[in-house]
């Protein structure tokens, strides 16, 4: 009798925990993956930046520069039928050099103009920046954290090579989620041979590792089992799992040279993830760590050093 009683208690407890886990999985999917406002990031201490960075990002002269440029709007249908939107700006003087920018989580294409102004005005590049699926003017009801975006990037690249010519030399420059996007694309078999160099600013090694860190830090919860069940929900609703969305696995087979840049004080995407990527990169790679910089701050806080390292890297791989 007592044995049956305990068995009933255990079964009930397991059932309750399962229901809680399923509910938590859908909660976290809608919290982080589905398209929409993400209020949980408001007043997040891990995203606090210096006053200098905030001023530059919100009111920097580059914003006025972007607004004045005659970008050509391009559209493309993704492999799964989404209409994606991008913006192309030809260089002042004809060149075969093109930089393709990929923005961060909850951002949009033209925010990458903070880097684009330098490539355009000082380095003389053609520019292209696209709204990632689920962002800006592009369709999509979820955020891909780089995984599906990697295929979109490859297809944008093919479109641009067709537009500009087979001699086009391409640089990928991504920030945060955009950095993961360019790294995830780098290991694909159909990666364009025109891509000569990659700049990955503030990347993460995989979506699972990123969320493991953040769920512990922000919600004081263990990754298992909630993160694994949320990954299953994401696979069902968005078509990818957190473990398969791995920059690390992709750079282990890439042949494109990569410059990693990361702030030493990054508490949103920890610096050790960039160091791990650097250590496992199959191609030629460099790592620049910036003192005092939080997430995505490196360019603003150490602009001259950033430009110098960027130039040095590009000179090695762009003719």
VOPAGU-2260 file (C-alpha; in pm, 1 decimal, decimal comma):
REM VOPAGU-2260
SITE   aa  ch    i         X         Y         Z
SITE  UNK   A    0       0,0       0,0       0,0
SITE  UNK   A    1     277,0     239,2     100,3
SITE  UNK   A    2     472,0     151,7    -214,8
SITE  UNK   A    3     173,4     238,7    -435,3
SITE  UNK   A    4     134,1     566,7    -246,8
SITE  UNK   A    5     495,2     668,1    -311,8
SITE  UNK   A    6     470,6     560,8    -673,5
SITE  UNK   A    7     168,6     784,4    -719,5
SITE  UNK   A    8     354,6    1078,2    -560,9
SITE  UNK   A    9     657,2    1027,3    -787,5
SITE  UNK   A   10     441,9    1002,6   -1101,8
SITE  UNK   A   11     251,0    1315,7   -1002,9
SITE  UNK   A   12     573,7    1504,4    -931,4
SITE  UNK   A   13     724,5    1402,9   -1265,3
SITE  UNK   A   14     406,9    1507,4   -1446,8
SITE  UNK   A   15     408,5    1847,3   -1274,3
SITE  UNK   A   16     775,1    1903,7   -1356,9
SITE  UNK   A   17     711,8    1806,9   -1718,9
SITE  UNK   A   18     424,6    2053,8   -1747,4
SITE  UNK   A   19     637,9    2327,3   -1588,6
SITE  UNK   A   20     925,7    2250,3   -1825,6
SITE  UNK   A   21     699,7    2263,3   -2132,9
SITE  UNK   A   22     547,2    2592,3   -2017,2
SITE  UNK   A   23     893,1    2735,9   -1950,2
SITE  UNK   A   24    1010,3    2625,1   -2295,5
SITE  UNK   A   25     734,9    2818,2   -2473,0
SITE  UNK   A   26     790,5    3114,3   -2240,2
SITE  UNK   A   27    1160,6    3135,3   -2326,6
SITE  UNK   A   28    1091,4    3080,5   -2697,1
SITE  UNK   A   29     860,0    3380,9   -2703,6
SITE  UNK   A   30    1095,8    3572,0   -2479,6
SITE  UNK   A   31    1405,1    3539,6   -2701,3
SITE  UNK   A   32    1327,2    3377,0   -3038,7
SITE  UNK   A   33     989,7    3497,2   -3166,3
SITE  UNK   A   34     982,2    3835,5   -3336,5
SITE  UNK   A   35     875,3    4128,1   -3119,2
SITE  UNK   A   36     981,3    4367,3   -2847,5
SITE  UNK   A   37    1220,1    4223,9   -2588,9
SITE  UNK   A   38    1153,5    4414,0   -2270,0
SITE  UNK   A   39    1368,1    4174,5   -2065,5
SITE  UNK   A   40    1674,9    4345,5   -2213,7
SITE  UNK   A   41    1569,1    4688,2   -2087,4
SITE  UNK   A   42    1785,3    4809,7   -1799,2
SITE  UNK   A   43    2004,1    4500,5   -1838,5
SITE  UNK   A   44    2332,2    4576,4   -1662,9
SITE  UNK   A   45    2521,6    4348,7   -1903,0
SITE  UNK   A   46    2429,9    4580,8   -2190,0
SITE  UNK   A   47    2532,2    4902,8   -2019,4
SITE  UNK   A   48    2792,7    5092,0   -2219,0
SITE  UNK   A   49    3000,4    5399,3   -2151,3
SITE  UNK   A   50    2855,3    5746,6   -2202,2
SITE  UNK   A   51    3099,7    5792,2   -2490,4
SITE  UNK   A   52    2970,5    5479,8   -2664,8
SITE  UNK   A   53    2607,1    5567,8   -2604,1
SITE  UNK   A   54    2653,7    5914,8   -2750,7
SITE  UNK   A   55    2829,1    5774,7   -3056,9
SITE  UNK   A   56    2571,2    5503,5   -3116,4
SITE  UNK   A   57    2268,7    5730,2   -3072,6
SITE  UNK   A   58    2392,0    6067,8   -3199,1
SITE  UNK   A   59    2714,1    5999,6   -3385,3
SITE  UNK   A   60    2792,7    6187,5   -3704,4
SITE  UNK   A   61    2775,2    5855,5   -3891,9
SITE  UNK   A   62    2395,2    5856,8   -3854,7
SITE  UNK   A   63    2365,0    6175,1   -4057,6
SITE  UNK   A   64    2610,5    6028,3   -4307,7
SITE  UNK   A   65    2394,7    5715,6   -4350,2
SITE  UNK   A   66    2079,1    5922,9   -4394,6
SITE  UNK   A   67    2236,5    6118,0   -4682,6
SITE  UNK   A   68    2362,3    5819,8   -4882,0
SITE  UNK   A   69    2173,0    5710,4   -5197,4
SITE  UNK   A   70    2138,8    5344,0   -5104,3
SITE  UNK   A   71    1982,0    5117,0   -5364,6
SITE  UNK   A   72    1723,6    4889,5   -5209,1
SITE  UNK   A   73    1759,9    4525,8   -5313,2
SITE  UNK   A   74    1518,5    4242,9   -5242,4
SITE  UNK   A   75    1569,0    3867,0   -5239,3
SITE  UNK   A   76    1355,4    3564,5   -5164,4
SITE  UNK   A   77    1510,4    3331,4   -4909,6
SITE  UNK   A   78    1528,4    2956,4   -4959,6
SITE  UNK   A   79    1221,4    2918,9   -4739,7
SITE  UNK   A   80    1018,6    3187,7   -4913,2
SITE  UNK   A   81    1078,6    3503,2   -4705,0
SITE  UNK   A   82    1121,0    3841,9   -4869,3
SITE  UNK   A   83    1449,7    3990,3   -4748,5
SITE  UNK   A   84    1560,4    4350,5   -4791,9
SITE  UNK   A   85    1910,6    4491,9   -4828,0
SITE  UNK   A   86    2081,6    4818,7   -4915,6
SITE  UNK   A   87    2365,8    4866,7   -5163,0
SITE  UNK   A   88    2590,2    5172,0   -5197,3
SITE  UNK   A   89    2845,4    5184,3   -5481,4
SITE  UNK   A   90    3185,3    5332,6   -5402,7
SITE  UNK   A   91    3269,3    5685,2   -5519,7
SITE  UNK   A   92    3523,4    5540,6   -5760,6
SITE  UNK   A   93    3483,6    5208,2   -5939,4
SITE  UNK   A   94    3637,1    4922,8   -5741,2
SITE  UNK   A   95    3616,1    4546,7   -5710,0
SITE  UNK   A   96    3611,6    4567,9   -5327,8
SITE  UNK   A   97    3286,1    4503,2   -5143,4
SITE  UNK   A   98    3209,7    4480,8   -4772,5
SITE  UNK   A   99    2893,9    4299,8   -4662,3
SITE  UNK   A  100    2774,7    4391,2   -4312,2
SITE  UNK   A  101    2561,8    4179,2   -4079,9
SITE  UNK   A  102    2399,7    4346,6   -3779,9
SITE  UNK   A  103    2322,7    4230,7   -3428,3
SITE  UNK   A  104    2018,1    4093,7   -3245,7
SITE  UNK   A  105    1717,7    4331,1   -3257,9
SITE  UNK   A  106    1913,3    4569,0   -3482,2
SITE  UNK   A  107    1876,6    4660,7   -3847,8
SITE  UNK   A  108    2098,8    4694,6   -4152,5
SITE  UNK   A  109    2182,5    5064,2   -4152,1
SITE  UNK   A  110    2308,0    5057,0   -3793,8
SITE  UNK   A  111    2620,9    4904,0   -3946,4
SITE  UNK   A  112    2683,7    5242,6   -4103,1
SITE  UNK   A  113    2891,5    5315,4   -3793,5
SITE  UNK   A  114    3155,0    5094,6   -3962,3
SITE  UNK   A  115    3035,2    5153,7   -4318,0
SITE  UNK   A  116    3131,6    5520,1   -4320,6
SITE  UNK   A  117    3497,0    5427,1   -4268,0
SITE  UNK   A  118    3498,2    5154,7   -4534,2
SITE  UNK   A  119    3332,6    5391,9   -4780,4
SITE  UNK   A  120    3508,7    5722,3   -4712,4
SITE  UNK   A  121    3858,2    5598,4   -4621,1
SITE  UNK   A  122    3895,8    5254,5   -4779,1
SITE  UNK   A  123    3688,3    5313,5   -5093,8
SITE  UNK   A  124    3469,7    5001,6   -5070,8
SITE  UNK   A  125    3128,2    4928,4   -5215,6
SITE  UNK   A  126    2887,3    4867,1   -4926,2
SITE  UNK   A  127    2602,9    4624,7   -4871,1
SITE  UNK   A  128    2398,2    4572,8   -4557,0
SITE  UNK   A  129    2079,6    4369,3   -4519,9
SITE  UNK   A  130    1805,5    4342,8   -4260,7
SITE  UNK   A  131    1832,5    3990,8   -4118,9
SITE  UNK   A  132    1520,7    3775,2   -4126,9
SITE  UNK   A  133    1282,6    3888,7   -3854,3
SITE  UNK   A  134    1445,6    4232,8   -3843,4
SITE  UNK   A  135    1382,9    4568,8   -4006,2
SITE  UNK   A  136    1199,3    4545,9   -4339,1
SITE  UNK   A  137    1273,3    4175,6   -4392,1
SITE  UNK   A  138    1004,3    3914,6   -4337,9
SITE  UNK   A  139    1020,8    3646,3   -4073,3
SITE  UNK   A  140     850,0    3579,2   -3741,8
SITE  UNK   A  141    1155,5    3457,4   -3549,1
SITE  UNK   A  142    1520,4    3545,6   -3489,7
SITE  UNK   A  143    1768,9    3300,5   -3636,7
SITE  UNK   A  144    2072,7    3394,3   -3424,8
SITE  UNK   A  145    2286,9    3345,5   -3734,5
SITE  UNK   A  146    2189,9    2992,0   -3835,1
SITE  UNK   A  147    1932,6    3040,8   -4111,5
SITE  UNK   A  148    2087,1    3383,7   -4164,0
SITE  UNK   A  149    2410,0    3216,0   -4280,2
SITE  UNK   A  150    2229,6    3078,1   -4586,1
SITE  UNK   A  151    2064,9    3414,4   -4650,1
SITE  UNK   A  152    2411,5    3572,3   -4641,4
SITE  UNK   A  153    2547,6    3319,0   -4889,8
SITE  UNK   A  154    2256,1    3389,9   -5123,7
SITE  UNK   A  155    2297,0    3767,8   -5090,2
SITE  UNK   A  156    2662,9    3718,3   -5178,0
SITE  UNK   A  157    2575,2    3528,3   -5496,2
SITE  UNK   A  158    2329,3    3801,4   -5593,1
SITE  UNK   A  159    2593,2    4070,6   -5543,9
SITE  UNK   A  160    2863,5    3882,6   -5735,7
SITE  UNK   A  161    2617,4    3848,9   -6023,8
SITE  UNK   A  162    2551,6    4221,3   -5999,4
SITE  UNK   A  163    2912,5    4341,2   -5964,0
SITE  UNK   A  164    3114,4    4075,1   -6146,5
SITE  UNK   A  165    3315,8    3763,1   -6076,7
SITE  UNK   A  166    3629,3    3960,4   -5987,0
SITE  UNK   A  167    3461,4    4110,6   -5680,4
SITE  UNK   A  168    3666,2    4079,1   -5359,1
SITE  UNK   A  169    3440,2    4051,7   -5055,9
SITE  UNK   A  170    3486,1    4120,8   -4686,1
SITE  UNK   A  171    3224,6    4002,0   -4436,0
SITE  UNK   A  172    3199,6    4226,4   -4128,2
SITE  UNK   A  173    2956,2    4119,1   -3857,8
SITE  UNK   A  174    2868,8    4238,9   -3509,1
SITE  UNK   A  175    2740,2    4011,1   -3228,8
SITE  UNK   A  176    2464,1    3798,3   -3390,2
SITE  UNK   A  177    2599,2    3928,6   -3721,4
SITE  UNK   A  178    2945,1    3806,2   -3623,2
SITE  UNK   A  179    2799,2    3460,8   -3556,5
SITE  UNK   A  180    2624,8    3480,8   -3894,7
SITE  UNK   A  181    2946,2    3538,5   -4090,6
SITE  UNK   A  182    3126,3    3266,0   -3896,1
SITE  UNK   A  183    2844,0    3017,8   -3949,9
SITE  UNK   A  184    2849,3    3095,6   -4322,0
SITE  UNK   A  185    3226,1    3053,4   -4338,8
SITE  UNK   A  186    3217,4    2674,5   -4307,5
SITE  UNK   A  187    2952,7    2607,3   -4572,0
SITE  UNK   A  188    3045,8    2416,2   -4887,1
SITE  UNK   A  189    2869,2    2669,8   -5109,0
SITE  UNK   A  190    3047,4    2965,9   -4950,1
SITE  UNK   A  191    3153,8    3202,6   -5228,5
SITE  UNK   A  192    3520,1    3195,4   -5327,2
SITE  UNK   A  193    3492,5    3572,3   -5361,9
SITE  UNK   A  194    3490,1    3610,4   -4982,7
SITE  UNK   A  195    3850,7    3689,2   -4897,6
SITE  UNK   A  196    3833,7    3797,5   -4532,3
SITE  UNK   A  197    3600,5    3801,0   -4232,8
SITE  UNK   A  198    3575,1    4043,7   -3941,5
SITE  UNK   A  199    3385,5    3897,3   -3644,0
SITE  UNK   A  200    3321,0    4156,7   -3371,3
SITE  UNK   A  201    3184,6    4017,9   -3041,6
SITE  UNK   A  202    3084,6    3668,1   -3163,3
SITE  UNK   A  203    2955,4    3366,3   -2970,4
SITE  UNK   A  204    3062,8    3004,5   -3020,1
SITE  UNK   A  205    2711,2    2859,0   -3039,4
SITE  UNK   A  206    2356,4    2957,8   -2954,7
SITE  UNK   A  207    2348,9    2689,7   -2685,0
SITE  UNK   A  208    2663,4    2821,9   -2514,5
SITE  UNK   A  209    2536,1    3179,8   -2534,8
SITE  UNK   A  210    2198,1    3095,1   -2383,7
SITE  UNK   A  211    2356,6    2869,2   -2119,4
SITE  UNK   A  212    2558,7    3165,3   -1998,5
SITE  UNK   A  213    2266,5    3408,9   -2014,0
SITE  UNK   A  214    2002,3    3189,2   -1849,5
SITE  UNK   A  215    2234,0    3139,8   -1552,3
SITE  UNK   A  216    2332,2    3505,3   -1535,1
SITE  UNK   A  217    1994,9    3671,7   -1600,3
SITE  UNK   A  218    1747,7    3419,5   -1457,4
SITE  UNK   A  219    1962,6    3224,3   -1208,2
SITE  UNK   A  220    1844,5    2898,1   -1366,3
SITE  UNK   A  221    2040,5    2589,1   -1471,7
SITE  UNK   A  222    2053,0    2535,0   -1851,2
SITE  UNK   A  223    1919,7    2178,8   -1825,1
SITE  UNK   A  224    1642,1    2089,3   -1885,4
SITE  UNK   A  225    1478,7    2420,3   -1978,3
SITE  UNK   A  226    1729,0    2519,7   -2246,3
SITE  UNK   A  227    1716,4    2178,1   -2410,4
SITE  UNK   A  228    1337,2    2173,8   -2423,1
SITE  UNK   A  229    1330,4    2533,5   -2550,2
SITE  UNK   A  230    1568,1    2417,4   -2821,2
SITE  UNK   A  231    1314,7    2149,0   -2920,0
SITE  UNK   A  232    1039,6    2412,1   -2938,7
SITE  UNK   A  233    1267,7    2632,3   -3149,2
SITE  UNK   A  234    1338,7    2340,0   -3381,8
SITE  UNK   A  235     966,9    2283,5   -3427,1
SITE  UNK   A  236     867,1    2648,6   -3471,8
SITE  UNK   A  237    1177,1    2808,2   -3626,2
SITE  UNK   A  238    1355,8    2514,7   -3786,6
SITE  UNK   A  239    1683,0    2509,9   -3591,5
SITE  UNK   A  240    1815,8    2381,7   -3262,3
SITE  UNK   A  241    2052,2    2565,7   -3030,2
SITE  UNK   A  242    2330,5    2307,3   -3054,8
SITE  UNK   A  243    2332,5    2286,8   -3435,4
SITE  UNK   A  244    2359,7    2666,5   -3457,6
SITE  UNK   A  245    2731,9    2655,5   -3391,7
SITE  UNK   A  246    2993,1    2903,4   -3507,2
SITE  UNK   A  247    3258,6    2680,9   -3353,3
SITE  UNK   A  248    3183,9    2380,0   -3574,5
SITE  UNK   A  249    3184,8    2604,6   -3880,8
SITE  UNK   A  250    3518,7    2776,2   -3817,0
SITE  UNK   A  251    3679,2    2437,3   -3756,7
SITE  UNK   A  252    3641,0    2378,5   -4131,6
SITE  UNK   A  253    3660,0    2731,5   -4274,4
SITE  UNK   A  254    3925,8    2837,7   -4520,9
SITE  UNK   A  255    3857,1    3212,1   -4500,3
SITE  UNK   A  256    4094,4    3424,9   -4285,6
SITE  UNK   A  257    3921,0    3568,0   -3978,0
SITE  UNK   A  258    3992,1    3864,7   -3751,9
SITE  UNK   A  259    3816,9    3829,0   -3415,8
SITE  UNK   A  260    3754,0    4142,1   -3209,2
SITE  UNK   A  261    3607,3    4136,5   -2858,9
SITE  UNK   A  262    3584,7    4363,2   -2555,8
SITE  UNK   A  263    3761,8    4234,4   -2247,0
SITE  UNK   A  264    3477,7    4361,1   -2026,3
SITE  UNK   A  265    3195,9    4204,6   -2231,5
SITE  UNK   A  266    2945,6    4061,4   -1983,9
SITE  UNK   A  267    2668,1    3994,0   -2237,0
SITE  UNK   A  268    2871,6    3768,6   -2468,2
SITE  UNK   A  269    3174,0    3665,1   -2260,8
SITE  UNK   A  270    3520,2    3714,6   -2406,6
SITE  UNK   A  271    3617,1    3350,8   -2361,4
SITE  UNK   A  272    3374,1    3252,5   -2639,6
SITE  UNK   A  273    3575,2    3456,7   -2891,8
SITE  UNK   A  274    3898,3    3310,0   -2755,9
SITE  UNK   A  275    3759,3    2958,7   -2800,7
SITE  UNK   A  276    3661,1    3039,3   -3159,7
SITE  UNK   A  277    4006,4    3178,2   -3233,5
SITE  UNK   A  278    4178,3    2870,7   -3093,4
SITE  UNK   A  279    3967,9    2635,4   -3308,6
SITE  UNK   A  280    3975,5    2825,4   -3637,4
SITE  UNK   A  281    4105,0    2619,1   -3926,9
SITE  UNK   A  282    4209,0    2915,5   -4141,1
SITE  UNK   A  283    4454,9    3195,7   -4065,9
SITE  UNK   A  284    4316,3    3395,5   -3775,8
SITE  UNK   A  285    4391,4    3690,8   -3550,8
SITE  UNK   A  286    4243,3    3800,9   -3218,8
SITE  UNK   A  287    4213,4    4159,1   -3093,0
SITE  UNK   A  288    4095,8    4205,2   -2734,1
SITE  UNK   A  289    4003,8    4558,0   -2629,1
SITE  UNK   A  290    4060,6    4679,6   -2272,9
SITE  UNK   A  291    3760,0    4828,8   -2096,8
SITE  UNK   A  292    3511,7    4751,1   -2375,3
SITE  UNK   A  293    3170,7    4595,3   -2307,7
SITE  UNK   A  294    2958,1    4431,2   -2575,5
SITE  UNK   A  295    3002,4    4593,8   -2917,1
SITE  UNK   A  296    3197,5    4891,0   -2778,3
SITE  UNK   A  297    3540,7    4819,5   -2922,6
SITE  UNK   A  298    3513,3    5038,2   -3233,8
SITE  UNK   A  299    3394,7    5343,6   -3042,8
SITE  UNK   A  300    3635,6    5318,9   -2749,1
SITE  UNK   A  301    3948,0    5229,8   -2947,1
SITE  UNK   A  302    3863,1    5361,5   -3293,2
SITE  UNK   A  303    4217,0    5426,8   -3414,6
SITE  UNK   A  304    4352,1    5095,8   -3286,5
SITE  UNK   A  305    4051,5    4918,5   -3437,5
SITE  UNK   A  306    4106,4    5082,6   -3776,4
SITE  UNK   A  307    4479,4    5009,1   -3767,4
SITE  UNK   A  308    4425,9    4640,0   -3692,7
SITE  UNK   A  309    4148,7    4620,5   -3953,0
SITE  UNK   A  310    4365,4    4780,0   -4220,6
SITE  UNK   A  311    4659,6    4556,0   -4142,0
SITE  UNK   A  312    4441,2    4247,9   -4167,9
SITE  UNK   A  313    4271,0    4350,5   -4491,6
SITE  UNK   A  314    4600,3    4436,7   -4659,7
SITE  UNK   A  315    4705,0    4073,3   -4619,7
SITE  UNK   A  316    4404,4    3928,9   -4799,7
SITE  UNK   A  317    4252,5    4197,8   -5024,5
SITE  UNK   A  318    4449,1    4280,0   -5337,7
